[in-house]
């Protein structure tokens, strides 16, 4: 899979994307990630990429010409037109379903804005979709782009050891993840649950499923609406006062 990034801080992005799992996938050729500084496409002697907005207002706005020329250069070097994503608080909020959609793309191009954003004509002519991490504002689009690349790239075959590495994790499975433990068996007087140490894989799987349901009911009960629960699982949650269909005082 290929990612391209239009940014004013390519060195920053390249450094972070060269670390850990993503960095190893790049070195192995599983992921291709290229960072492009659209300041390189400014033609005045000061390499100006921003200007004051028409109609007044606070701050500066990114000019359309450098971004558009950078975009054209990337497209010219690509086999097919990439999906162009602009990081914006006005965009569709990232969730696992959206990450899965993006993972089906061959080439995703991120535009990272700064200051007060970009000229609307870039959004109208270049950007296919605006995406957001949530209802808050950051100083630029680089951090959100990194988050989305990480969420998408880990589902590309070969990046992780196998699909089970992410399919059983929180949110992807539709539930939050169960608690996990490692050695030592006793830490500060706290013991690892016996069921995880008895080697009975059937009992372990049952415990993990129950714990996922309990954690989800406690912290994200909204997720249970779409979960396929058995009558026994609903009863287990009901007995703990966690099944939303039965008030706690009725248990």
Secondary structure, DSSP 8 states (H G I E B T S, - for coil): -EEEEEES-HHHHHHHTTSHHHHHHHHTTS-EEEEEEGGGG--STT---EEE-TT--SSEEE-HHHHHHHHHHHHHTSSS--EEEEEEEEEEE--HHHHHHHHT-SEEEEE--BTT-B-HHHHHHT-SEEEESSS---SBSHHHHHHHHHHHHTTSTTTSS-THHHHTSTTTTSS-------S-SEETTEE--GGGTS--HHHHHHHHHHHHHHHHHHH-GGGGGGS---HHHHHHHHHTT--TTS-GGG-
